Amino acid sequence: MENSIALTPEPAAKCDACYTDVLNDDAFCANCGYPVKGTEFEQKTFIANQEVLHLDLGEYNDKIKKAGNSLYYLSGIFLLNALFIFFTNKDEEDVLGVTLPVLILSILFLVLGGYSRKKPLACIICGLSLYVIVQILFIIADPMSLVRGIIFKIIIIGYLIKGIKSALELESFKKENNIA
């Protein structure tokens, strides 16, 4: 009785663009779409287009990095605010009740800033939402806090909105160009 072993095709070569294995009968790389059996002009054009895509990708990543840095700045500001509250009110009984929530906000913004490199859209949206909610709570507690530092608040919100816009553009750019 014969052994029937299913043979899988052996890879013939590596893709010149992404270096994954391609089979003899493949006209295009299954991973990146490189025209394996295309003309030299088609292959060079594909490589040139990929380089342009990666340059555009770098521009989006820079914008997202700036928005992620805004989350770090917010973390630092809340940390300084917590320290200021603590040291100016250290003799009061409820100083920890006021300081700890601000310190927790600082930690939350720090975590969001760190994770924004992996999941920029989610982190920046969470950061913006958290910042707006905190500002609304501050306004409810003290209506004058609306006008204190209004320019700074607008700048932070603007950076985060630009970051969200860039993250959305990056997601659609990656989807359009089949970039993982």
N, CA and C atoms as an extended XYZ file, in Angstrom:
540
Properties=species:S:1:pos:R:3:atomname:S:1:resname:S:1:resid:I:1 pbc="F F F"
N         0.842       -1.177        0.000 N   MET     1
C         0.000        0.000        0.000 CA  MET     1
C         0.887        1.241        0.000 C   MET     1
N         0.533        2.183       -0.832 N   GLU     2
C         1.337        3.393       -0.974 CA  GLU     2
C         0.986        4.403        0.113 C   GLU     2
N         2.007        5.105        0.571 N   ASN     3
C         1.769        6.204        1.506 CA  ASN     3
C         1.367        7.429        0.714 C   ASN     3
N         0.263        7.994        1.058 N   SER     4
C        -0.165        9.217        0.356 CA  SER     4
C         0.136       10.410        1.262 C   SER     4
N         1.217       11.053        0.962 N   ILE     5
C         1.628       12.244        1.709 CA  ILE     5
C         1.381       13.451        0.826 C   ILE     5
N         0.641       14.387        1.353 N   ALA     6
C         0.371       15.620        0.601 CA  ALA     6
C         1.618       16.483        0.633 C   ALA     6
N         2.110       16.779       -0.535 N   LEU     7
C         3.298       17.616       -0.627 CA  LEU     7
C         2.891       19.074       -0.772 C   LEU     7
N         3.492       19.900        0.020 N   THR     8
C         3.259       21.328       -0.122 CA  THR     8
C         4.358       21.874       -0.998 C   THR     8
N         4.036       22.829       -1.849 N   PRO     9
C         5.054       23.382       -2.736 CA  PRO     9
C         6.184       24.025       -1.943 C   PRO     9
N         7.369       23.804       -2.399 N   GLU    10
C         8.543       24.394       -1.759 CA  GLU    10
C         8.704       25.841       -2.218 C   GLU    10
N         9.106       26.718       -1.328 N   PRO    11
C         9.351       28.098       -1.757 CA  PRO    11
C        10.526       28.140       -2.728 C   PRO    11
N        10.366       28.924       -3.766 N   ALA    12
C        11.405       29.006       -4.791 CA  ALA    12
C        12.431       30.087       -4.460 C   ALA    12
N        11.964       31.164       -3.862 N   ALA    13
C        12.862       32.295       -3.605 CA  ALA    13
C        12.261       33.178       -2.531 C   ALA    13
N        12.923       34.257       -2.283 N   LYS    14
C        12.447       35.273       -1.346 CA  LYS    14
C        11.961       36.477       -2.145 C   LYS    14
N        10.941       37.139       -1.598 N   CYS    15
C        10.434       38.372       -2.205 CA  CYS    15
C        11.502       39.451       -2.072 C   CYS    15
N        11.712       40.203       -3.129 N   ASP    16
C        12.717       41.273       -3.094 CA  ASP    16
C        12.279       42.473       -2.254 C   ASP    16
N        10.981       42.578       -1.965 N   ALA    17
C        10.484       43.729       -1.209 CA  ALA    17
C        10.385       43.445        0.285 C   ALA    17
N         9.815       42.274        0.656 N   CYS    18
C         9.589       42.007        2.084 CA  CYS    18
C        10.328       40.757        2.578 C   CYS    18
N        11.002       40.070        1.687 N   TYR    19
C        11.858       38.920        2.016 CA  TYR    19
C        11.109       37.717        2.584 C   TYR    19
N         9.813       37.595        2.259 N   THR    20
C         9.100       36.380        2.634 CA  THR    20
C         9.229       35.371        1.501 C   THR    20
N         8.968       34.108        1.798 N   ASP    21
C         9.072       33.053        0.791 CA  ASP    21
C         7.976       33.211       -0.253 C   ASP    21
N         8.337       33.048       -1.523 N   VAL    22
C         7.368       33.023       -2.611 CA  VAL    22
C         7.512       31.700       -3.352 C   VAL    22
N         6.424       31.232       -3.915 N   LEU    23
C         6.414       29.968       -4.635 CA  LEU    23
C         6.720       30.192       -6.110 C   LEU    23
N         7.109       29.122       -6.797 N   ASN    24
C         7.444       29.217       -8.224 CA  ASN    24
C         6.293       29.756       -9.063 C   ASN    24
N         5.068       29.375       -8.723 N   ASP    25
C         3.924       29.773       -9.542 CA  ASP    25
C         3.283       31.084       -9.111 C   ASP    25
N         3.819       31.742       -8.122 N   ASP    26
C         3.273       33.018       -7.663 CA  ASP    26
C         3.674       34.152       -8.602 C   ASP    26
N         2.678       34.916       -9.053 N   ALA    27
C         2.957       36.098       -9.872 CA  ALA    27
C         3.229       37.305       -8.978 C   ALA    27
N         2.625       37.297       -7.783 N   PHE    28
C         2.794       38.386       -6.824 CA  PHE    28
C         3.099       37.792       -5.459 C   PHE    28
N         3.810       38.536       -4.646 N   CYS    29
C         4.091       38.115       -3.273 CA  CYS    29
C         2.769       38.127       -2.498 C   CYS    29
N         2.506       37.037       -1.800 N   ALA    30
C         1.260       36.937       -1.033 CA  ALA    30
C         1.256       37.894        0.155 C   ALA    30
N         2.440       38.308        0.616 N   ASN    31
C         2.531       39.184        1.783 CA  ASN    31
C         2.387       40.666        1.426 C   ASN    31
N         3.128       41.128        0.419 N   CYS    32
C         3.156       42.575        0.149 CA  CYS    32
C         2.648       42.968       -1.238 C   CYS    32
N         2.455       42.012       -2.128 N   GLY    33
C         1.954       42.330       -3.464 CA  GLY    33
C         3.029       42.635       -4.484 C   GLY    33
N         4.285       42.401       -4.152 N   TYR    34
C         5.401       42.651       -5.063 CA  TYR    34
C         5.225       41.811       -6.329 C   TYR    34
N         5.371       42.407       -7.526 N   PRO    35
C         5.209       41.644       -8.775 CA  PRO    35
C         6.429       40.753       -9.045 C   PRO    35
N         6.389       39.534       -8.495 N   VAL    36
C         7.521       38.603       -8.595 CA  VAL    36
C         7.853       38.310      -10.056 C   VAL    36
N         6.843       38.117      -10.879 N   LYS    37
C         7.060       37.793      -12.293 CA  LYS    37
C         6.858       39.005      -13.194 C   LYS    37
N         6.842       40.189      -12.598 N   GLY    38
C         6.666       41.406      -13.379 CA  GLY    38
C         7.957       41.818      -14.067 C   GLY    38
N         7.859       42.837      -14.890 N   THR    39
C         9.044       43.352      -15.571 CA  THR    39
C         9.930       44.082      -14.554 C   THR    39
N        11.128       44.344      -14.949 N   GLU    40
C        12.050       45.059      -14.053 CA  GLU    40
C        11.498       46.447      -13.726 C   GLU    40
N        10.858       47.092      -14.685 N   PHE    41
C        10.255       48.404      -14.456 CA  PHE    41
C         9.139       48.306      -13.417 C   PHE    41
N         8.265       47.307      -13.533 N   GLU    42
C         7.175       47.122      -12.571 CA  GLU    42
C         7.718       46.866      -11.165 C   GLU    42
N         8.773       46.089      -11.082 N   GLN    43
C         9.366       45.779       -9.780 CA  GLN    43
C         9.984       47.020       -9.145 C   GLN    43
N        10.722       47.794       -9.947 N   LYS    44
C        11.335       49.017       -9.420 CA  LYS    44
C        10.272       50.047       -9.039 C   LYS    44
N         9.214       50.134       -9.822 N   THR    45
C         8.119       51.049       -9.519 CA  THR    45
C         7.448       50.667       -8.204 C   THR    45
N         7.249       49.355       -8.003 N   PHE    46
C         6.644       48.890       -6.759 CA  PHE    46
C         7.497       49.280       -5.561 C   PHE    46
N         8.811       49.052       -5.663 N   ILE    47
C         9.733       49.396       -4.568 CA  ILE    47
C         9.716       50.895       -4.308 C   ILE    47
N         9.722       51.704       -5.355 N   ALA    48
C         9.694       53.167       -5.194 CA  ALA    48
C         8.393       53.608       -4.517 C   ALA    48
N         7.278       53.014       -4.923 N   ASN    49
C         5.995       53.363       -4.306 CA  ASN    49
C         5.975       52.990       -2.829 C   ASN    49
N         6.554       51.852       -2.472 N   GLN    50
C         6.610       51.431       -1.072 CA  GLN    50
C         7.434       52.421       -0.244 C   GLN    50
N         8.520       52.913       -0.812 N   GLU    51
C         9.353       53.882       -0.094 CA  GLU    51
C         8.591       55.181        0.142 C   GLU    51
N         7.817       55.618       -0.852 N   VAL    52
C         7.007       56.828       -0.701 CA  VAL    52
C         5.949       56.605        0.384 C   VAL    52
N         5.334       55.414        0.386 N   LEU    53
C         4.331       55.104        1.410 CA  LEU    53
C         4.942       55.172        2.802 C   LEU    53
N         6.146       54.655        2.954 N   HIS    54
C         6.779       54.670        4.271 CA  HIS    54
C         7.166       56.086        4.695 C   HIS    54
N         7.493       56.950        3.720 N   LEU    55
C         7.762       58.352        4.059 CA  LEU    55
C         6.483       59.021        4.558 C   LEU    55
N         5.357       58.774        3.861 N   ASP    56
C         4.075       59.326        4.306 CA  ASP    56
C         3.700       58.782        5.680 C   ASP    56
N         3.985       57.507        5.901 N   LEU    57
C         3.698       56.871        7.179 CA  LEU    57
C         4.482       57.563        8.301 C   LEU    57
N         5.717       57.951        8.016 N   GLY    58
C         6.535       58.652        9.004 CA  GLY    58
C         5.945       59.991        9.396 C   GLY    58
N         5.349       60.698        8.421 N   GLU    59
C         4.717       61.992        8.705 CA  GLU    59
C         3.533       61.821        9.657 C   GLU    59
N         2.710       60.802        9.399 N   TYR    60
C         1.574       60.539       10.285 CA  TYR    60
C         2.060       60.139       11.675 C   TYR    60
N         3.088       59.311       11.722 N   ASN    61
C         3.610       58.860       13.014 CA  ASN    61
C         4.159       60.027       13.835 C   ASN    61
N         4.753       61.013       13.170 N   ASP    62
C         5.249       62.193       13.888 CA  ASP    62
C         4.101       62.973       14.526 C   ASP    62
N         3.002       63.115       13.797 N   LYS    63
C         1.849       63.826       14.345 CA  LYS    63
C         1.265       63.072       15.537 C   LYS    63
N         1.202       61.760       15.406 N   ILE    64
C         0.656       60.944       16.496 CA  ILE    64
C         1.587       60.986       17.705 C   ILE    64
N         2.888       61.023       17.455 N   LYS    65
C         3.851       61.104       18.558 CA  LYS    65
C         3.662       62.408       19.334 C   LYS    65
N         3.407       63.503       18.617 N   LYS    66
C         3.166       64.784       19.291 CA  LYS    66
C         1.917       64.713       20.167 C   LYS    66
N         0.870       64.081       19.668 N   ALA    67
C        -0.349       63.946       20.471 CA  ALA    67
C        -0.090       63.050       21.674 C   ALA    67
N         0.687       61.977       21.485 N   GLY    68
C         1.058       61.114       22.609 CA  GLY    68
C         1.877       61.874       23.635 C   GLY    68
N         2.741       62.756       23.157 N   ASN    69
C         3.532       63.577       24.080 CA  ASN    69
C         2.632       64.512       24.883 C   ASN    69
N         1.525       64.944       24.299 N   SER    70
C         0.570       65.774       25.042 CA  SER    70
C         0.046       65.016       26.254 C   SER    70
N        -0.139       63.704       26.100 N   LEU    71
C        -0.587       62.893       27.236 CA  LEU    71
C         0.480       62.870       28.327 C   LEU    71
N         1.747       62.803       27.920 N   TYR    72
C         2.836       62.863       28.906 CA  TYR    72
C         2.869       64.217       29.603 C   TYR    72
N         2.665       65.290       28.825 N   TYR    73
C         2.660       66.630       29.418 CA  TYR    73
C         1.533       66.752       30.445 C   TYR    73
N         0.363       66.224       30.077 N   LEU    74
C        -0.757       66.258       31.024 CA  LEU    74
C        -0.418       65.487       32.290 C   LEU    74
N         0.253       64.363       32.139 N   SER    75
C         0.666       63.584       33.305 CA  SER    75
C         1.571       64.413       34.204 C   SER    75
N         2.528       65.097       33.609 N   GLY    76
C         3.440       65.936       34.383 CA  GLY    76
C         2.729       67.097       35.060 C   GLY    76
N         1.798       67.697       34.351 N   ILE    77
C         1.054       68.830       34.922 CA  ILE    77
C         0.214       68.374       36.109 C   ILE    77
N        -0.458       67.236       35.966 N   PHE    78
C        -1.265       66.733       37.080 CA  PHE    78
C        -0.383       66.308       38.254 C   PHE    78
N         0.793       65.774       37.962 N   LEU    79
C         1.719       65.404       39.040 CA  LEU    79
C         2.177       66.653       39.790 C   LEU    79
N         2.581       67.686       39.054 N   LEU    80
C         2.990       68.936       39.706 CA  LEU    80
C         1.843       69.551       40.495 C   LEU    80
N         0.640       69.461       39.944 N   ASN    81
C        -0.538       69.980       40.644 CA  ASN    81
C        -0.773       69.203       41.939 C   ASN    81
N        -0.629       67.874       41.892 N   ALA    82
C        -0.819       67.056       43.095 CA  ALA    82
C         0.222       67.413       44.155 C   ALA    82
N         1.472       67.597       43.733 N   LEU    83
C         2.524       67.974       44.687 CA  LEU    83
C         2.257       69.351       45.283 C   LEU    83
N         1.823       70.279       44.446 N   PHE    84
C         1.516       71.624       44.918 CA  PHE    84
C         0.369       71.587       45.935 C   PHE    84
N        -0.681       70.850       45.612 N   ILE    85
C        -1.827       70.734       46.526 CA  ILE    85
C        -1.383       70.114       47.848 C   ILE    85
N        -0.574       69.071       47.741 N   PHE    86
C        -0.147       68.382       48.958 CA  PHE    86
C         0.684       69.299       49.856 C   PHE    86
N         1.687       69.958       49.278 N   PHE    87
C         2.588       70.754       50.111 CA  PHE    87
C         1.981       72.079       50.589 C   PHE    87
N         1.010       72.601       49.859 N   THR    88
C         0.378       73.833       50.341 CA  THR    88
C        -0.730       73.553       51.356 C   THR    88
N        -1.235       72.330       51.377 N   ASN    89
C        -2.336       71.992       52.282 CA  ASN    89
C        -1.997       70.809       53.190 C   ASN    89
N        -0.710       70.585       53.447 N   LYS    90
C        -0.323       69.376       54.185 CA  LYS    90
C        -0.824       69.359       55.636 C   LYS    90
N        -1.174       70.488       56.178 N   ASP    91
C        -1.664       70.526       57.553 CA  ASP    91
C        -3.169       70.230       57.646 C   ASP    91
N        -3.844       70.239       56.508 N   GLU    92
C        -5.284       69.982       56.519 CA  GLU    92
C        -5.577       68.494       56.598 C   GLU    92
N        -6.719       68.181       57.139 N   GLU    93
C        -7.112       66.798       57.377 CA  GLU    93
C        -7.376       66.021       56.080 C   GLU    93
N        -8.020       66.648       55.113 N   ASP    94
C        -8.430       65.965       53.891 CA  ASP    94
C        -7.469       66.175       52.717 C   ASP    94
N        -6.207       66.444       52.994 N   VAL    95
C        -5.250       66.715       51.927 CA  VAL    95
C        -5.071       65.499       51.006 C   VAL    95
N        -5.072       64.307       51.553 N   LEU    96
C        -4.925       63.112       50.715 CA  LEU    96
C        -6.167       62.863       49.863 C   LEU    96
N        -7.323       63.245       50.379 N   GLY    97
C        -8.558       63.100       49.620 CA  GLY    97
C        -8.580       63.959       48.373 C   GLY    97
N        -7.851       65.056       48.400 N   VAL    98
C        -7.759       65.941       47.243 CA  VAL    98
C        -6.558       65.568       46.379 C   VAL    98
N        -5.447       65.201       47.017 N   THR    99
C        -4.205       64.926       46.294 CA  THR    99
C        -4.243       63.603       45.538 C   THR    99
N        -4.776       62.558       46.145 N   LEU   100
C        -4.758       61.236       45.513 CA  LEU   100
C        -5.500       61.175       44.178 C   LEU   100
N        -6.688       61.756       44.043 N   PRO   101
C        -7.333       61.716       42.720 CA  PRO   101
C        -6.509       62.407       41.634 C   PRO   101
N        -5.865       63.501       41.980 N   VAL   102
C        -5.037       64.208       41.005 CA  VAL   102
C        -3.806       63.371       40.658 C   VAL   102
N        -3.247       62.699       41.641 N   LEU   103
C        -2.113       61.808       41.405 CA  LEU   103
C        -2.525       60.620       40.535 C   LEU   103
N        -3.699       60.089       40.762 N   ILE   104
C        -4.204       58.980       39.938 CA  ILE   104
C        -4.407       59.439       38.492 C   ILE   104
N        -4.903       60.655       38.308 N   LEU   105
C        -5.031       61.206       36.955 CA  LEU   105
C        -3.669       61.305       36.274 C   LEU   105
N        -2.669       61.714       37.026 N   SER   106
C        -1.321       61.797       36.486 CA  SER   106
C        -0.850       60.424       36.004 C   SER   106
N        -1.095       59.413       36.801 N   ILE   107
C        -0.687       58.046       36.428 CA  ILE   107
C        -1.469       57.572       35.205 C   ILE   107
N        -2.764       57.866       35.150 N   LEU   108
C        -3.574       57.466       33.999 CA  LEU   108
C        -3.057       58.097       32.701 C   LEU   108
N        -2.747       59.386       32.745 N   PHE   109
C        -2.221       60.038       31.552 CA  PHE   109
C        -0.838       59.488       31.175 C   PHE   109
N        -0.052       59.127       32.163 N   LEU   110
C         1.254       58.520       31.896 CA  LEU   110
C         1.095       57.176       31.192 C   LEU   110
N         0.179       56.359       31.670 N   VAL   111
C        -0.071       55.052       31.056 CA  VAL   111
C        -0.611       55.225       29.636 C   VAL   111
N        -1.552       56.145       29.461 N   LEU   112
C        -2.087       56.394       28.115 CA  LEU   112
C        -0.995       56.882       27.164 C   LEU   112
N        -0.114       57.741       27.657 N   GLY   113
C         0.985       58.226       26.826 CA  GLY   113
C         1.911       57.093       26.411 C   GLY   113
N         2.224       56.201       27.331 N   GLY   114
C         3.102       55.073       27.012 CA  GLY   114
C         2.462       54.098       26.049 C   GLY   114
N         1.191       53.837       26.225 N   TYR   115
C         0.506       52.865       25.365 CA  TYR   115
C         0.097       53.472       24.030 C   TYR   115
N         0.179       54.797       23.904 N   SER   116
C        -0.238       55.447       22.659 CA  SER   116
C         0.673       55.105       21.489 C   SER   116
N         1.844       54.547       21.743 N   ARG   117
C         2.733       54.129       20.649 CA  ARG   117
C         2.179       52.883       19.960 C   ARG   117
N         1.449       52.058       20.723 N   LYS   118
C         0.901       50.820       20.155 CA  LYS   118
C        -0.519       51.017       19.630 C   LYS   118
N        -1.341       51.688       20.373 N   LYS   119
C        -2.741       51.922       20.002 CA  LYS   119
C        -3.033       53.414       20.067 C   LYS   119
N        -2.535       54.182       19.090 N   PRO   120
C        -2.647       55.642       19.196 CA  PRO   120
C        -4.081       56.161       19.214 C   PRO   120
N        -4.923       55.653       18.346 N   LEU   121
C        -6.270       56.193       18.264 CA  LEU   121
C        -7.035       55.995       19.567 C   LEU   121
N        -7.004       54.798       20.097 N   ALA   122
C        -7.733       54.508       21.332 CA  ALA   122
C        -7.207       55.338       22.500 C   ALA   122
N        -5.899       55.430       22.624 N   CYS   123
C        -5.307       56.150       23.753 CA  CYS   123
C        -5.556       57.649       23.677 C   CYS   123
N        -5.464       58.197       22.487 N   ILE   124
C        -5.656       59.642       22.358 CA  ILE   124
C        -7.122       60.008       22.583 C   ILE   124
N        -8.032       59.174       22.085 N   ILE   125
C        -9.459       59.421       22.339 CA  ILE   125
C        -9.738       59.315       23.839 C   ILE   125
N        -9.190       58.294       24.489 N   CYS   126
C        -9.378       58.151       25.944 CA  CYS   126
C        -8.781       59.345       26.687 C   CYS   126
N        -7.597       59.777       26.266 N   GLY   127
C        -6.958       60.920       26.911 CA  GLY   127
C        -7.767       62.194       26.760 C   GLY   127
N        -8.265       62.428       25.549 N   LEU   128
C        -9.092       63.622       25.324 CA  LEU   128
C       -10.378       63.550       26.150 C   LEU   128
N       -11.015       62.390       26.144 N   SER   129
C       -12.256       62.232       26.915 CA  SER   129
C       -12.012       62.454       28.401 C   SER   129
N       -10.949       61.855       28.912 N   LEU   130
C       -10.615       62.003       30.324 CA  LEU   130
C       -10.315       63.462       30.660 C   LEU   130
N        -9.563       64.131       29.810 N   TYR   131
C        -9.222       65.535       30.056 CA  TYR   131
C       -10.476       66.418       30.068 C   TYR   131
N       -11.361       66.194       29.096 N   VAL   132
C       -12.589       66.993       29.028 CA  VAL   132
C       -13.464       66.726       30.247 C   VAL   132
N       -13.599       65.463       30.641 N   ILE   133
C       -14.405       65.132       31.822 CA  ILE   133
C       -13.839       65.797       33.069 C   ILE   133
N       -12.527       65.747       33.221 N   VAL   134
C       -11.895       66.377       34.392 CA  VAL   134
C       -12.141       67.878       34.379 C   VAL   134
N       -12.020       68.492       33.217 N   GLN   135
C       -12.249       69.936       33.139 CA  GLN   135
C       -13.697       70.283       33.463 C   GLN   135
N       -14.632       69.470       33.015 N   ILE   136
C       -16.049       69.702       33.330 CA  ILE   136
C       -16.269       69.585       34.836 C   ILE   136
N       -15.651       68.576       35.460 N   LEU   137
C       -15.789       68.423       36.909 CA  LEU   137
C       -15.183       69.603       37.658 C   LEU   137
N       -14.038       70.100       37.169 N   PHE   138
C       -13.436       71.282       37.790 CA  PHE   138
C       -14.355       72.489       37.658 C   PHE   138
N       -15.006       72.627       36.501 N   ILE   139
C       -15.912       73.761       36.283 CA  ILE   139
C       -17.132       73.654       37.199 C   ILE   139
N       -17.627       72.434       37.390 N   ILE   140
C       -18.767       72.242       38.291 CA  ILE   140
C       -18.376       72.614       39.721 C   ILE   140
N       -17.178       72.204       40.138 N   ALA   141
C       -16.715       72.492       41.495 CA  ALA   141
C       -16.389       73.969       41.680 C   ALA   141
N       -15.798       74.580       40.645 N   ASP   142
C       -15.410       75.987       40.733 CA  ASP   142
C       -15.581       76.614       39.346 C   ASP   142
N       -16.677       77.326       39.103 N   PRO   143
C       -16.925       77.890       37.771 CA  PRO   143
C       -15.807       78.803       37.255 C   PRO   143
N       -15.044       79.394       38.141 N   MET   144
C       -13.945       80.271       37.709 CA  MET   144
C       -12.792       79.489       37.074 C   MET   144
N       -12.757       78.174       37.287 N   SER   145
C       -11.683       77.382       36.687 CA  SER   145
C       -11.816       77.322       35.161 C   SER   145
N       -12.986       77.686       34.652 N   LEU   146
C       -13.170       77.721       33.202 CA  LEU   146
C       -12.230       78.727       32.549 C   LEU   146
N       -12.079       79.883       33.164 N   VAL   147
C       -11.260       80.929       32.559 CA  VAL   147
C        -9.788       80.830       32.945 C   VAL   147
N        -9.487       80.146       34.046 N   ARG   148
C        -8.082       79.990       34.440 CA  ARG   148
C        -7.371       79.037       33.485 C   ARG   148
N        -6.349       79.519       32.824 N   GLY   149
C        -5.566       78.691       31.920 CA  GLY   149
C        -6.311       78.272       30.669 C   GLY   149
N        -7.229       79.100       30.211 N   ILE   150
C        -8.063       78.745       29.063 CA  ILE   150
C        -7.228       78.528       27.801 C   ILE   150
N        -6.205       79.333       27.603 N   ILE   151
C        -5.364       79.179       26.409 CA  ILE   151
C        -4.632       77.838       26.453 C   ILE   151
N        -4.100       77.501       27.605 N   PHE   152
C        -3.414       76.224       27.767 CA  PHE   152
C        -4.373       75.058       27.514 C   PHE   152
N        -5.592       75.166       28.036 N   LYS   153
C        -6.589       74.103       27.851 CA  LYS   153
C        -6.940       73.940       26.379 C   LYS   153
N        -7.071       75.048       25.680 N   ILE   154
C        -7.387       75.004       24.247 CA  ILE   154
C        -6.239       74.361       23.475 C   ILE   154
N        -5.007       74.693       23.829 N   ILE   155
C        -3.850       74.111       23.143 CA  ILE   155
C        -3.805       72.595       23.348 C   ILE   155
N        -3.996       72.132       24.568 N   ILE   156
C        -3.985       70.698       24.858 CA  ILE   156
C        -5.083       69.983       24.078 C   ILE   156
N        -6.292       70.536       24.116 N   ILE   157
C        -7.405       69.917       23.389 CA  ILE   157
C        -7.120       69.925       21.891 C   ILE   157
N        -6.550       71.014       21.393 N   GLY   158
C        -6.198       71.087       19.969 CA  GLY   158
C        -5.188       70.025       19.567 C   GLY   158
N        -4.126       69.829       20.375 N   TYR   159
C        -3.138       68.791       20.080 CA  TYR   159
C        -3.774       67.404       20.074 C   TYR   159
N        -4.626       67.154       21.039 N   LEU   160
C        -5.262       65.837       21.108 CA  LEU   160
C        -6.210       65.614       19.930 C   LEU   160
N        -6.934       66.646       19.524 N   ILE   161
C        -7.820       66.513       18.361 CA  ILE   161
C        -6.995       66.292       17.092 C   ILE   161
N        -5.882       67.024       16.947 N   LYS   162
C        -5.003       66.786       15.796 CA  LYS   162
C        -4.444       65.363       15.820 C   LYS   162
N        -4.142       64.871       17.009 N   GLY   163
C        -3.651       63.504       17.133 CA  GLY   163
C        -4.694       62.483       16.721 C   GLY   163
N        -5.943       62.721       17.104 N   ILE   164
C        -7.026       61.821       16.701 CA  ILE   164
C        -7.189       61.848       15.182 C   ILE   164
N        -7.153       63.049       14.613 N   LYS   165
C        -7.283       63.185       13.160 CA  LYS   165
C        -6.137       62.442       12.457 C   LYS   165
N        -4.927       62.610       12.939 N   SER   166
C        -3.782       61.918       12.337 CA  SER   166
C        -3.893       60.407       12.497 C   SER   166
N        -4.355       59.954       13.648 N   ALA   167
C        -4.506       58.508       13.866 CA  ALA   167
C        -5.565       57.934       12.930 C   ALA   167
N        -6.655       58.667       12.718 N   LEU   168
C        -7.680       58.214       11.775 CA  LEU   168
C        -7.129       58.169       10.350 C   LEU   168
N        -6.390       59.218        9.965 N   GLU   169
C        -5.777       59.244        8.637 CA  GLU   169
C        -4.784       58.098        8.476 C   GLU   169
N        -4.020       57.822        9.532 N   LEU   170
C        -3.047       56.739        9.485 CA  LEU   170
C        -3.737       55.392        9.303 C   LEU   170
N        -4.825       55.175       10.039 N   GLU   171
C        -5.569       53.918        9.912 CA  GLU   171
C        -6.096       53.740        8.493 C   GLU   171
N        -6.694       54.783        7.917 N   SER   172
C        -7.220       54.658        6.554 CA  SER   172
C        -6.088       54.525        5.541 C   SER   172
N        -4.976       55.203        5.767 N   PHE   173
C        -3.803       55.102        4.891 CA  PHE   173
C        -3.262       53.673        4.892 C   PHE   173
N        -3.159       53.085        6.085 N   LYS   174
C        -2.682       51.707        6.177 CA  LYS   174
C        -3.650       50.743        5.496 C   LYS   174
N        -4.942       50.985        5.678 N   LYS   175
C        -5.946       50.102        5.086 CA  LYS   175
C        -5.915       50.199        3.559 C   LYS   175
N        -5.798       51.419        3.036 N   GLU   176
C        -5.760       51.628        1.582 CA  GLU   176
C        -4.536       50.996        0.939 C   GLU   176
N        -3.419       51.004        1.661 N   ASN   177
C        -2.158       50.528        1.088 CA  ASN   177
C        -1.729       49.164        1.611 C   ASN   177
N        -2.626       48.472        2.277 N   ASN   178
C        -2.367       47.123        2.797 CA  ASN   178
C        -1.094       47.053        3.623 C   ASN   178
N        -0.952       48.012        4.535 N   ILE   179
C         0.191       48.042        5.442 CA  ILE   179
C        -0.282       47.532        6.788 C   ILE   179
N         0.472       46.586        7.338 N   ALA   180
C         0.076       45.998        8.634 CA  ALA   180
C         0.406       46.915        9.775 C   ALA   180
